[in-house]
Amino acid sequence: METKDYLRILREEIHSTVIATVDEKGRPVTRVIDIMLADENSLYFITAKGKAFYSQLMENPYVAISGMCGGEGTMNKKAVSIRGKAVNIGSGKLGEVFEQNPYMAEIYPQEESRSALEVFQVAEGSGEFFDLSVKPIYRDTFVLGEGQKKEEAAGGYFITDRCRGCRICYSKCPQKCIDLSVKPLVIRQEHCLHCGNCMAACPFGAVEKR
């Protein structure tokens, strides 16, 4: 899937997310914020100018966004997380926000009351998608904007040419996502939990963290 697909999941299937900022003392602050709009390479949310959230965004625009959806039970979940820069675009797209999210008119029924609202766009950053509804689990990284390459955003672990092929790492891997058919062995990143068992278990120091 592409960035636009993950943003669509965040906007349509998850919608209500947790967004983290820092306060004036540098302490982390979180709140639940709805993702109002999404396009091919960015997402949008709103807040009122009188809120502490607004002040924090204007002081330091970098945010972390996380959301999860799915049925009952942990193994039916999908999650999207994004780290990026939220830019204030004023009242731009505010009409579109209310058009696509009719429930907002119940919160701000008069046009005059909506003057307190401004739209923030996240169009620069990186993200991760995590799907527990499939076996083995599936994960992917993606980027927003042109400032970062997908490969640079990826985390996890990789096996170097110090690998002796002993397969100890495979025995410790909860998803058995290490390919034993090649040497050095290869971690299939799309199924990796990033638990670090492979690095801790390798007697030859062949596994490194990205």
Steps between C-alpha positions, in 0.01 A plus 500: 500500500596864459502799737153605385361157596636521854370855537159384383499230768595761759227738382214260424551183703671642809401871495551568872871503581734587786725795420802580715671838539716653772397776740690815594712300746589234244269238652302268270128568458247285316139546396247328274459688172296405193671488162269714289645470151766306313634521148774316313785627713368686805238505774306777674358563847356807672515666838382825657736791547424522872611145578832401653536256209500793257767686699719190516474447124592860431798480734624162379328357190632145524241238593465127545167352388375149577172321439361148500187334366356152469271248662517340840829345604855618445553286191231681298663841511651742251710793618655806336761725662648819357778733611502831319463876485156662537470826306224751574310580177245724673138469390600335175304180448275576799192486277613164368554378856138574593372359173675167548440482876136604555514429873724805542200723427342374823806615695543831316150572362542870411737633238612762753604233749722335241725806488687347795610204288811462288619211287836327536655297221758224547675467165853422614611201702505122515259232610447135569213263430445188711244230420431231757198363315721288272748222574787556511456861609561766236676832542615770262656843515404802291595865463314826461662769287832504325735546794556136589541172318300194599820303561620763746174486695510122547606364838551144613799269476715352224750217476854581387758286321634389840213248497618136531160350417456341843123580504493590868332827408225310320429289808442819702290682239129509602382548139759268340562776245868419439576349160722194546547434128776760457823589675531730675145437622249775421232650722175552310431850621133497402432235767744607772379607847823695572525311831881471484515131593719426197765755597504387863530132404766519228833367638697664217368855525365470145169675563492880513229756566416744223 
